[in-house]
Amino acid sequence: MIIGVPKEIKMDEMRVSVVPSGVEALVSAGHRVLIERNAGSGAGFLDQADEHAGAELMVDG
């Protein structure tokens, strides 16, 4: 399954739908995880942590 994680666009919203440990679990289960750049930055999760966990960063559109 391909799982997409968009960046939150609502004003003052800092949550992200999956954290790096969740990415790792999903990838380990055989899924492909695509995350929009800076999706977790407001919650303190850097793109590098998502990539290290196995996610692919989506190109800014």
ZIQUIBEL-V819101 format. One line per field, one symbol per residue. burial: b if it has 16 or more other ideal C-beta (glycine too) atoms within 10 Angstrom, else e. A space follows every 50 residues. Layout:
burial->???
//
This chain:
burial->eebebebbeeeeeeebebbbebbbebbeeeeebbbbeebbeeeebebebb eebbbeeeeee
//
